[in-house]
Amino acid sequence: MNDRENQNKGIFGRAGDKKSAASGPIVPVSPSQALKPERAPQPPRRSRRARNQVVVFLNFVLSLMIFIAIVGVGVFWYGKTEFEGPGPLDRTSAFMVRDGAGLNQIAAGLEGQGIIANQRIFSLGAKSMLGDDTLKAGEYEIKAHASMREIVALMQSGKSILHSFTVPEGQTVQQVFDRLRADEMLEGDLPEEMPPEGALLPETYKFSRGTTRAEIVDQMAKAQTRALAGVWSRRDPDLPLETPEELVILASIVEKETARADERPRVAGVFINRLNLGMRLQSDPTIIYGLFGGAGKPSDRPIYRSDIDKPTPYNTYVINGLPPTPIANPGREAMEAVANPSRTKDLYFVADGTGGHAFAETLDEHNTNVARWRRLEAERAAEAAAAAEAATSEEQPAGN
């Protein structure tokens, strides 16, 4: 056998040995040897591309972006939950948004009053809701546990708390100004010059906190102008009144003569009949206005006989026709009554003791009604005097 054969034999012999060893019988090992862990294979070597600094930086940036996104989603979810969840306010309260106040200022005020828990979340949420819109100035009623979203929606709508200012029918402009001056919800000064008598419409006016007294006066004057225009357009064409101003004058007298709505057309009818016949109106409220003007008669001051005869531009017992101006601010119903009075022949009326009046077509009938009223007054005065005397005697100490 030559060297090549020996070499081949050696090669094939080693291969055969490995093959026979792989397919040969399993050699048993001891339990301790069987439990020994096999040596782990070495990890594959990282490629040069994986070790590149650019790849490492990009992996860092991607990881950072994922982390930021997770944090952002968490923050957004927390802010959304806080913005839409129940607020800390435990009872309904009022909050004032001043004219010109910025969003951050409003948010700070809400947090300061314990209405919201976080002014920053409120500001961010409000900006996302409002867009180009703004929070409206006014006084708002914030319900207990109202969410920030609900508060923003309320202030965006401008549905602020409305207060009321009521002017009773028959008050003079001076008396209306006194009421405006005393109303603490209103702000600012009154106009330096009072409107003409009868130029303000008695009604209930709604306003939000921050409204000025001058604004209410202007609102009342405009309301009277509109009301009078409507009443004048629907008037009876046969009225002996030439202008809307004359209608207001007569309506102010009717307003002062009776407070009962069902009597106003009939009282107006009496005065219209008198004007048509050229009779004097002979209205006591005109005497009072001529004596005391817009301030009104003191409650303890009676009308004397000398007052009836005293000449003033307003004393309709002395002058003919209508006085030069209204004697009060008549309400809408009084103006409607004058525009469309009752069609009667009544020329007189006097109090009947029940809060209303007894009407008469003739002087004799009227005198009977007057006598009845005077008897009733006398009886009431006697009863009052007896009651006062009885009360005084009860207060006297018992004698020894």
C-alpha positions in Angstrom: 0.0 0.0 0.0 1.5 3.3 -1.0 1.4 6.6 0.8 -1.7 7.9 -1.0 -3.7 4.9 0.0 -2.6 5.2 3.6 -3.6 8.8 3.6 -7.0 8.0 2.1 -7.5 5.2 4.5 -6.7 7.5 7.4 -9.3 10.0 6.2 -12.0 7.5 5.6 -11.1 5.6 8.8 -11.6 8.8 10.9 -14.9 9.5 9.1 -16.1 6.0 9.8 -15.1 6.2 13.4 -17.2 9.4 13.8 -20.1 7.8 12.0 -19.9 4.7 14.1 -19.7 6.7 17.3 -22.8 8.8 16.4 -24.8 5.7 15.6 -23.4 3.5 18.3 -24.8 2.6 21.7 -25.5 5.4 24.3 -22.9 5.4 27.0 -24.6 5.8 30.4 -23.5 8.7 32.6 -23.9 9.3 36.3 -26.9 11.4 37.5 -24.6 14.3 38.6 -23.1 14.4 35.1 -26.6 14.3 33.5 -27.7 17.3 35.6 -24.7 19.5 34.7 -25.8 22.3 32.3 -24.3 22.2 28.9 -22.1 25.1 28.0 -24.2 27.7 26.1 -23.1 28.5 22.6 -21.3 31.8 22.1 -23.6 34.5 20.8 -23.1 35.6 17.2 -20.8 38.5 16.8 -22.6 41.8 16.1 -22.2 43.1 12.7 -20.3 46.3 12.0 -23.6 47.8 10.8 -25.3 47.1 14.1 -22.4 48.8 15.9 -22.6 51.9 13.8 -23.1 55.1 15.8 -25.8 56.4 13.5 -27.9 53.3 14.1 -27.3 53.6 17.8 -28.5 57.3 17.8 -31.5 56.5 15.7 -32.5 53.7 18.1 -32.2 56.2 21.0 -34.3 58.8 19.2 -37.0 56.2 18.4 -37.1 55.0 22.0 -37.3 58.6 23.2 -40.1 59.4 20.9 -42.1 56.4 22.0 -41.5 57.3 25.6 -42.6 60.9 25.0 -45.7 59.7 23.2 -46.6 57.4 26.1 -46.1 60.3 28.5 -48.1 62.6 26.3 -51.0 60.3 26.0 -51.0 59.8 29.8 -50.9 63.6 30.4 -53.6 64.2 27.9 -55.8 61.5 29.4 -55.2 62.9 32.9 -56.0 66.5 31.7 -59.1 65.4 29.8 -60.3 63.5 32.9 -59.7 66.5 35.1 -61.3 68.9 32.7 -64.5 66.8 32.2 -64.8 65.3 35.7 -66.8 66.7 38.6 -65.3 69.9 40.2 -64.4 70.5 43.8 -67.2 73.0 44.4 -69.5 71.7 47.2 -72.4 74.1 46.8 -73.8 76.4 44.1 -71.9 79.7 44.0 -71.7 82.9 41.9 -68.6 83.9 40.0 -68.1 87.3 38.4 -66.2 87.6 35.1 -65.2 91.3 34.8 -65.3 93.0 31.5 -61.9 92.7 29.8 -60.6 89.9 32.1 -58.2 87.5 30.4 -58.5 83.7 30.4 -55.6 83.2 32.8 -57.1 85.8 35.2 -60.5 84.1 35.1 -58.8 80.7 35.7 -56.9 82.0 38.6 -60.0 83.5 40.1 -61.9 80.2 39.7 -59.1 78.3 41.4 -58.9 80.9 44.2 -62.6 80.4 45.0 -62.3 76.6 45.0 -64.5 76.2 41.9 -61.8 74.4 39.9 -58.8 72.4 41.0 -56.2 73.4 38.4 -56.1 76.7 36.6 -53.6 75.4 34.0 -55.8 72.6 32.9 -58.8 75.0 32.8 -56.9 77.4 30.5 -55.7 74.8 28.1 -59.1 73.1 27.9 -60.8 76.5 27.4 -58.5 77.4 24.6 -59.2 74.1 22.8 -63.0 74.7 23.3 -63.2 78.4 22.4 -61.2 78.6 19.3 -61.7 82.2 18.2 -64.5 82.7 20.7 -64.1 84.3 24.2 -65.6 84.0 27.7 -68.3 86.6 28.2 -68.3 89.1 31.0 -71.1 88.7 33.6 -72.0 87.1 36.9 -72.5 83.3 36.6 -74.2 80.8 38.7 -71.8 77.8 39.0 -73.6 74.6 40.1 -72.1 72.4 42.8 -69.4 70.0 41.3 -69.6 71.6 37.9 -66.9 70.4 35.6 -64.4 72.7 33.9 -66.0 71.9 30.6 -69.4 72.9 31.9 -68.0 76.2 33.3 -66.4 77.1 30.0 -69.6 76.3 28.1 -71.6 78.5 30.5 -69.2 81.5 30.3 -69.0 81.1 26.5 -72.8 81.2 26.2 -73.0 84.5 28.2 -76.0 83.2 30.2 -75.1 85.1 33.3 -77.3 85.7 36.4 -80.0 88.2 35.7 -81.2 90.6 38.5 -84.4 92.5 38.4 -85.2 96.2 38.7 -89.0 96.9 39.0 -90.7 100.2 38.6 -94.3 100.3 39.8 -96.8 102.1 37.7 -97.5 105.7 38.6 -94.2 106.7 40.0 -92.6 110.0 39.0 -89.2 110.2 37.3 -87.7 111.5 40.6 -89.1 108.5 42.5 -87.7 106.2 39.8 -84.3 107.8 40.1 -84.4 107.4 43.9 -85.0 103.6 43.4 -82.2 103.4 40.9 -79.9 105.2 43.3 -80.7 102.8 46.1 -80.2 99.6 44.0 -76.9 98.1 45.1 -76.7 95.7 42.1 -76.4 98.6 39.6 -73.3 100.6 39.1 -72.4 104.1 38.0 -74.0 107.5 38.3 -77.4 108.5 37.1 -77.8 111.0 34.2 -77.3 114.5 35.3 -80.5 115.6 33.7 -83.7 113.8 34.4 -85.9 112.7 31.5 -89.2 114.4 31.1 -92.1 113.2 33.3 -93.8 110.3 31.7 -90.9 109.3 29.5 -90.0 106.1 31.4 -92.0 102.8 31.1 -92.8 101.2 34.4 -91.9 97.5 34.1 -89.5 94.9 35.5 -86.1 95.1 33.8 -83.6 92.3 33.8 -79.9 93.1 34.0 -76.6 91.4 34.8 -74.2 92.6 37.4 -72.1 95.4 36.1 -75.0 97.2 34.4 -75.0 100.9 35.0 -77.9 103.0 36.2 -77.7 105.2 33.1 -78.1 102.0 31.0 -81.4 101.2 32.8 -82.7 104.7 32.3 -81.9 104.5 28.6 -83.6 101.1 28.4 -86.7 102.4 30.2 -86.9 105.4 27.9 -86.6 103.3 24.7 -89.3 100.9 26.1 -91.7 103.8 26.6 -91.1 105.1 23.2 -91.9 101.7 21.6 -94.9 101.1 23.8 -96.4 104.5 23.2 -95.9 104.2 19.4 -97.8 100.9 19.5 -100.6 102.2 21.6 -101.0 105.4 19.6 -101.3 103.4 16.4 -104.2 101.4 17.8 -106.1 104.3 19.5 -109.8 105.1 19.0 -109.9 107.6 16.1 -112.6 109.7 17.9 -110.4 110.6 20.9 -110.1 114.3 21.8 -106.3 113.9 22.0 -104.1 115.4 19.3 -100.7 114.0 20.1 -99.1 110.9 21.8 -97.9 113.2 24.5 -101.5 114.2 25.4 -102.3 110.5 25.6 -99.5 110.0 28.1 -100.7 113.0 30.2 -104.2 111.6 30.5 -102.9 108.1 31.1 -100.8 109.4 34.0 -103.9 110.8 35.6 -105.8 107.6 35.1 -102.8 105.7 36.6 -102.9 107.8 39.8 -106.7 107.6 40.1 -107.1 103.8 40.3 -104.8 100.8 40.8 -107.5 98.4 39.5 -106.9 97.2 36.0 -110.6 96.5 35.4 -111.5 100.1 36.3 -108.9 101.9 34.1 -110.9 101.9 30.9 -114.0 103.3 32.7 -112.0 106.0 34.6 -110.5 106.9 31.2 -114.0 107.1 29.8 -115.1 109.6 32.4 -112.2 111.9 31.6 -112.7 111.5 27.8 -116.4 112.4 28.3 -115.4 115.5 30.3 -113.0 116.6 27.7 -115.6 116.1 25.0 -118.1 118.2 27.0 -115.5 120.9 27.9 -115.8 120.1 31.6 -112.8 120.4 33.9 -111.2 117.1 34.9 -111.2 117.8 38.6 -108.6 115.1 39.5 -107.1 115.2 43.0 -103.7 113.7 41.9 -103.1 116.7 39.7 -103.5 119.0 42.7 -100.9 117.0 44.6 -98.4 117.1 41.7 -98.9 120.9 41.3 -98.1 121.3 45.0 -95.2 118.7 45.5 -94.0 117.9 42.1 -92.0 114.7 41.4 -91.2 114.2 45.1 -94.8 113.3 45.9 -97.1 114.2 48.8 -95.9 113.1 52.2 -98.0 110.2 53.5 -99.2 112.2 56.6 -100.2 115.3 54.6 -104.0 115.5 53.8 -105.4 117.6 50.9 -107.0 120.7 52.4 -109.8 122.8 50.9 -107.3 125.6 50.3 -105.2 123.2 48.2 -108.2 122.6 45.8 -108.6 126.3 45.2 -104.9 127.0 44.9 -104.0 127.9 41.3 -101.1 125.8 39.8 -100.5 124.8 36.2 -101.5 121.3 37.2 -104.6 121.9 39.3 -107.4 120.5 37.1 -110.0 122.0 39.5 -108.8 125.4 38.3 -107.4 124.9 34.7 -109.3 123.7 31.7 -108.2 120.6 29.8 -105.1 118.7 30.4 -102.1 119.8 32.6 -98.9 120.8 30.7 -97.1 117.5 31.4 -97.8 114.0 32.8 -97.9 113.8 36.5 -96.3 110.3 36.7 -95.0 107.5 34.5 -98.1 105.6 33.3 -97.9 101.9 32.6 -98.8 100.2 29.4 -102.3 99.2 30.6 -103.2 102.8 31.5 -102.1 104.0 28.1 -104.2 101.3 26.5 -107.2 102.3 28.6 -106.9 105.9 27.4 -106.4 104.8 23.8 -109.6 102.7 23.9 -111.7 103.9 26.8 -115.1 102.4 27.9 -118.0 103.8 26.0 -120.2 105.1 28.9 -122.0 108.3 29.8 -120.3 108.4 33.2 -119.0 111.9 34.3 -118.2 111.2 37.9 -116.7 108.7 40.2 -115.8 108.5 43.9 -114.2 105.8 46.1 -116.7 103.2 47.3 -114.7 101.9 50.3 -113.7 98.6 48.7 -110.7 99.7 46.8 -112.8 100.6 43.8 -115.0 103.4 42.7 -118.7 104.2 42.3 -119.5 105.8 39.0 -122.3 108.1 38.1 -123.8 109.8 35.0 -125.5 112.7 36.9 -124.4 115.1 39.6 -127.3 114.0 41.9 -126.3 110.4 41.7 -122.7 111.4 42.3 -123.6 113.4 45.4 -125.4 110.4 46.8 -122.3 108.3 46.2 -120.2 110.9 47.9 -122.5 111.1 50.9 -122.3 107.3 51.2 -118.5 107.4 51.1 -118.3 110.2 53.7 -120.5 108.2 56.1 -118.3 105.2 55.6 -115.2 107.3 56.3 -116.9 108.7 59.5 -117.7 105.2 60.7 -114.2 103.9 60.1 -112.8 106.9 61.9 -115.0 106.3 64.9 -114.1 102.7 65.0 -110.4 103.5 64.8 -110.8 106.1 67.7 -112.6 103.6 69.8 -110.0 100.9 69.2 -107.2 103.4 70.1 -109.0 104.4 73.3 -109.5 100.8 74.3 -105.9 100.1 73.7 -104.9 103.1 75.8 -107.1 102.1 78.7 -105.7 98.6 78.8 -102.2 100.0 79.1 -103.1 102.2 82.1 -101.9 100.7 85.5 -104.6 99.4 87.8 -105.4 101.8 90.7 -104.9 101.0 94.5 
